[in-house]
Structure formats: structure tokens, C-alpha cells
Amino acid sequence: MDRVKIGPTVFEIELVERLVGPNNEKLDGIIKYGDSKILIEDSFSNQHTRQVLWHEILHGILTQAGISLDNEEVVCDALSYGILNVLQDNSWLGHNV
């Protein structure tokens, strides 16, 4: 898990100790478009790290599609948990087609 391609852009994935935002607020993860990086807090379990990664990937997909939502954080959380649940319950979906 060191990079993910979203649309035409390859984002490096980095685990960061004590991840904070621009206002010094604690963050679980953040997608940095200009740097082509996704940063994730490194103290999480593997399962929670995967959920945060999906959350940030969904932000990237929405941004590249030109979609801006008032409740984007809630939507990305709901979809990231839902996607992980479907993938865990249907392992065949993770195989190459």
C-alpha cells in the first residue's frame, strides 16, 4: 500500500505520526492534490487505515469529477465503510477481472 491511481493521477500513500491539519486539528487522513499524496495517521489498525484510505480516495474521485457536496465528509464516510463491507463480504470483487 504505497500508491493509488485515481483518474490520471498517482497518489503516494504515506503513514504519518500525529497527523494534523492546517489549523493544527487532528486528522485521520488528508488528500493533498498539489503534492499527489494521501496522508494517513499511522496509529490506526489495518482495518481503520483501509477505511480512511477509501475515504480519501472518494474525495479524490469526487474532486476529479467536479462534484462538490455540502456534506462531503458524511458521504465519504458512509461510502468508505460501505465499500469495505461489500469487499470483505464478497472477496471475489477484489480479484482482477
ABEGO torsion letter per residue (X at the ends): XABBBBEABBBBBBBBBGBBBAAGBBBABBBBAAAGBBBBBAABBAAAAAAAAAAAAAAAAAAAAGBBBAAAAAAAAAAAAAAAAAAAABAAAABBX
